[in-house]
């Protein structure tokens, strides 16, 4: 953890550089000292079937969900959420300056009893 999951309208596809966004998000969360690099992962899911507002073809959306493991205090979660949303909005600014886009973000804290994972990447970054 954490996991960044972006869902976006297909009409944005040719205008987005997700690797730049993911790099900034990964560097930020790791810099807080509360998220291990070996657990950070990101992905983008293009939605070709969508409708925004009244259905105009030029309307677009982008939603970012940040999933984190349980155990961080509310002050840290709020700080991280605010900074992640700022990074997202700054990255989207060239598009929102020229187009109509709904941008949303949410952070989800996973229940430790109901979350399972196996990650053999963590040891590669131990001590860094």
N, C-alpha and C positions, 0 to 999 in steps of 0.2 A: 504494500500500500504506500502511497496513494495511487489511485487510478484516475486518469483524466479521460472522460468519454465525451466526444463532441458529436452531436447530431446536427446536420445542416441541410438546408434546402439545396437541391441539385442545381438550381440556377446560380449558385455561388461557386460551384466547383472550380471553374477555370480562373477564379480570382483569388483563391486562398493558397497560402504557403504554410501548411500545417507544421512542417519541420521547424520553421522559425518560431512558431507559437509554442510547440512542444519543448524546444530547447529553453526558451525563457521560463516556461512553467516549471520544468524539471530543476533548472538552476535555482529558481526562487525557493521552491519547497525544501530542497536539500539545504539551502543556505540558512534556513530557520533552525537547523540542528535537531528537528523533531521528526524528520522523515528520512529513512535510509535510501540512498541512491539505488541500491540493488532491488528495491521494491517498487520504484516509480515506473509507471507505464502509461502510455497514451495511445489513443486511437480515435479515428474520425469515421463516422458513419454517414454516408451520403443518402439522403432521402429523396428519391425521385418522385414519389407519390406524396404530395403535400398540398395544403391550401393555407394561405395566410390571409386573414381579414376577409375582404370581399372577393378574393380569388384573382386579383390582378397578377399577371405573369411576372411583373417586375418586382413584386413584393417577395421578401426572403426572410429566413429565420436562421438562427444559430443558437443552440443550447449547449452549455458545458455543464457536465455533472462531475464533481470531484468526490470520489468515494474514499473515505479514510477509515482506518481502524479505530476501534474504541480506545478511550483513555486520555485524550487530550482535553485540557480545560477550555472553558467557553471563551475566555479572553484570547487564547491562541487561535482557536477555531475562527473567531470573528476577525482577527487580524489577518489570518491567512485568506479567508473568504474575501475580504475587502481588497487585498492586494492581488489575488488571482483575478477578480473581476476587473480591476484596473488594467492588468496585463492584457486581458482579453479585449477590453474596450479600446485600448491603445492600438492593439494589433488590427482590430476591425476598423479603425478610424478612416483609413483611405476609402473604404467601401461605404461606411455610413455617411461620409461627407458627400457622396455622389448617389447613393441609393437608399431605398427604404428597407430597413432590416430590423427585425425584432431580435434582440440579443437577451439571453437569459442565462443565469448561472445558479446552481444550487450545490450545496455540500451535503453529502449523505454520510453519516457515521454508522458503520456496520456493527451489528450486535456480535460480540465476541463468541457467543455460544452457537450462533448460526452461520459463522463465516469459517470457511475451510480453504486452505491453500497449501501448496508445496512449491518452494522456490529454491532452486539450486544455484541461482545467480548471486544471492546475498553474500556467500563466502568470498566471491571475487572482489568485493568492495570492503571487506572487513578491515578496519583500521584506517580507512581513508576519510 
